[in-house]
Amino acid sequence: MTSQALTKAWADYHATIEEMRRLTEATTRFQQCAEHRAKAYHTLMEVQAMAYNFVIAPRMEHPRIYRNCGWQTDIYTLGQTSPDIVYGVLSVDGRQTYRLSGRMGDITLVLLQVFNGMLGEPGFRTVGNYDWGDFSIAPDGRFEVTLSATEKPGNWINLDPTSGYQFMLIRRALSKWDGDRGELELERIT
């Protein structure tokens, strides 16, 4: 038997998608630019895929870095993607501690943004912005960064201890497209 809460959530989701379609079709751009109409529907489908990838797919008990679920120039185009950036998203629980480790390779810039929830939800805010240029990186390009709500020695990224779901966006800039993309791994250590 289906629970009433799940049935309501499903109905609310579909009502929201329908409202987005109506609002999109009501814009001047949609009404006056026939060549943009197909892209408008494409964008509506892209938003649904990204919502699934960012909110429903992540398994908080076994976090991982998702590299092909948003901001990918060959699949997802929302958010003004750059072909010189290797994007990644991850979701973590602010009550846990994690280790982000890797190797720089030919990556020239690493930026990571931490949000206390999903983009746009009530109470959403930026917890922090981090630049690997401020971190200690070994001569061979290897690094380790601790993610936790309590400050740790060494490279540390602050998490919001009141949020069981925190969204993070990683941007890694390549100096050349066929370069060494390095390594990046996430491990929950609590």
C-alpha positions in Angstrom: 0.0 0.0 0.0 1.3 3.4 -0.9 1.7 5.9 1.9 -0.3 9.1 1.8 2.9 11.1 2.2 4.5 9.6 -0.8 1.4 9.9 -2.9 1.2 13.6 -1.9 4.9 14.2 -2.6 4.5 12.6 -6.1 1.5 14.7 -6.9 3.2 17.9 -5.6 6.3 17.2 -7.8 4.2 16.8 -10.9 2.1 19.9 -10.1 5.4 21.9 -9.7 6.7 20.6 -13.0 3.4 21.6 -14.7 3.6 25.0 -13.1 7.2 25.5 -14.4 6.0 24.5 -17.9 3.2 27.1 -17.8 5.5 29.8 -16.4 8.0 29.1 -19.1 5.5 29.2 -21.9 4.1 32.5 -20.6 7.4 34.3 -21.1 7.9 36.7 -23.9 10.9 34.9 -25.1 9.0 31.6 -25.5 6.0 33.3 -27.2 8.0 35.4 -29.6 11.1 33.2 -30.4 10.0 29.9 -32.0 13.6 28.8 -32.3 13.9 28.9 -28.4 10.9 26.8 -27.6 12.6 23.4 -28.0 15.4 24.6 -25.7 12.9 25.7 -23.1 11.5 22.1 -22.9 15.1 20.8 -22.9 15.8 23.0 -19.9 12.7 21.8 -18.1 13.9 18.2 -18.5 17.5 19.1 -17.5 16.2 20.7 -14.3 14.4 17.5 -13.4 17.5 15.4 -14.0 19.7 17.7 -12.0 17.1 17.6 -9.1 17.2 13.9 -9.1 21.0 13.8 -9.2 21.5 16.3 -6.5 18.7 15.5 -4.0 17.4 11.9 -4.5 20.4 9.9 -5.8 23.0 10.7 -3.1 23.4 8.1 -0.5 24.4 9.9 2.7 25.8 6.7 4.3 28.1 6.1 1.3 29.0 9.6 -0.1 30.8 10.0 -3.3 31.8 12.7 -5.7 29.5 12.8 -8.7 31.3 14.0 -11.8 28.6 13.7 -14.5 25.4 15.0 -12.8 25.4 18.7 -13.5 27.4 21.5 -14.9 28.8 19.3 -17.6 29.4 21.0 -20.9 28.5 17.9 -23.0 25.3 17.0 -21.1 24.1 19.7 -18.7 24.3 23.3 -19.7 22.5 25.2 -16.9 24.7 27.3 -14.7 27.0 28.7 -17.5 29.4 25.8 -17.6 33.0 26.1 -18.8 34.8 23.5 -21.0 38.0 24.2 -19.0 36.5 23.1 -15.7 36.1 19.6 -14.3 33.0 19.8 -12.1 32.0 17.6 -9.2 29.2 17.6 -6.7 28.9 15.9 -3.4 26.4 15.7 -0.5 27.5 15.2 3.0 26.1 15.1 6.5 27.3 18.0 8.7 27.3 15.8 11.7 30.0 13.5 10.2 33.7 13.9 9.4 35.1 13.2 6.0 38.5 13.0 4.2 38.9 14.5 0.8 42.1 13.4 -0.8 43.7 13.4 -4.1 46.4 14.6 -6.5 46.5 17.8 -8.4 47.8 16.5 -11.8 47.6 19.3 -14.3 44.7 21.0 -12.4 45.7 24.7 -11.9 42.9 25.8 -9.6 40.5 24.0 -7.2 37.6 25.7 -5.7 34.9 24.2 -3.4 31.7 25.8 -2.2 29.8 24.4 0.8 26.0 25.1 1.2 23.9 24.1 4.2 21.3 22.4 1.9 20.1 22.3 -1.7 20.2 25.5 -3.8 17.0 27.5 -3.3 15.4 25.7 -0.4 14.2 27.8 2.6 17.1 28.7 4.9 19.7 28.0 2.2 23.0 29.7 2.7 26.7 29.4 1.8 28.7 27.8 4.6 32.1 28.5 3.0 34.2 29.0 -0.1 37.6 27.3 -0.3 40.5 27.7 -2.7 43.2 24.9 -2.8 45.7 27.8 -3.2 45.2 28.3 0.6 45.9 24.7 1.4 49.1 22.7 2.0 49.8 20.5 -1.0 52.7 18.1 -1.1 55.5 18.6 -3.7 54.1 15.6 -5.7 50.7 17.3 -5.8 49.0 15.1 -3.2 46.7 16.6 -0.6 44.3 15.7 2.2 41.5 17.9 3.4 39.3 17.2 6.5 35.6 18.1 6.2 33.9 18.5 9.6 31.9 20.8 11.9 34.8 21.2 14.3 38.0 22.7 13.2 40.9 20.3 12.6 44.6 20.9 12.1 45.9 21.1 8.6 43.6 21.6 5.6 40.1 21.9 6.9 36.6 22.6 5.4 33.9 23.7 7.8 30.5 21.9 7.7 27.2 23.1 9.3 26.6 20.7 12.2 22.8 21.4 12.0 22.5 20.2 8.4 22.1 16.5 7.6 22.4 17.3 3.9 25.0 19.7 2.7 25.5 20.3 -1.0 29.0 21.0 -2.3 30.2 22.1 -5.7 33.8 21.5 -6.8 35.4 23.3 -9.7 38.8 22.1 -11.0 40.4 24.1 -13.8 42.5 22.3 -16.4 45.4 24.0 -18.1 44.9 21.8 -21.2 41.9 19.6 -22.2 44.0 16.4 -22.6 45.9 17.0 -19.4 46.2 14.9 -16.2 42.9 15.5 -14.3 44.5 14.3 -11.1 42.6 12.3 -8.5 39.9 13.2 -6.1 38.3 10.8 -3.5 35.9 11.2 -0.6 35.8 9.0 2.4 33.6 9.2 5.5 35.7 8.7 8.6 33.1 8.7 11.4 
